[in-house]
Amino acid sequence: ATVTFATPAAMAGAAAVRVSVRSKAAASFPLLLVAPPTRPPAVTRLSPGEAVCSPGGAVVTVAVENLKQVTRASDIRVSFSTLLLPTDLASDPSFLLSSSMELTTLRFTLPDSPGMDAEAVPLRIWSIENATRVAET
């Protein structure tokens, strides 16, 4: 069985979790509560470093430190120059989202973007939870 729960606001550090069913203890385990990042988000890996924005586009992988954990694909935003990628990134068959407080990794297909080839295009990534914490290339 899978149990999903939310923790109340608490200090970072070790906590004990006890699962009970109908007043009977089923299990207990340690849980490490992690403090939200305080440093600005930063792109730490971008692969490939160059790609063509044409139909069928390149698959891009981006690693971002200190973004804060993102749990749903619909909560992440990605833009290239003035082009905002669709909010339904999860519909992209190449899409991957892996996220923790320390590191968020995204994989997605570049959209067809005529006129952006042969120029350096800034990449911006943020979470709708906190749009002021933006990672940029």
Sequence and secondary structure as in RCSB ss.txt:
>XXXX:A:sequence
ATVTFATPAAMAGAAAVRVSVRSKAAASFPLLLVAPPTRPPAVTRLSPGEAVCSPGGAVVTVAVENLKQVTRASD
IRVSFSTLLLPTDLASDPSFLLSSSMELTTLRFTLPDSPGMDAEAVPLRIWSIENATRVAET
>XXXX:A:secstr
        S  SEEEEEEEEETTEEEEEEEEEE     S  EEEEEESSS   STT  EEEEEEESS     GGG
EEEEETTEE  S GGGSTT EEEE SSEEEEEEE    TT TTS   EEEEETTEEEEEEE 
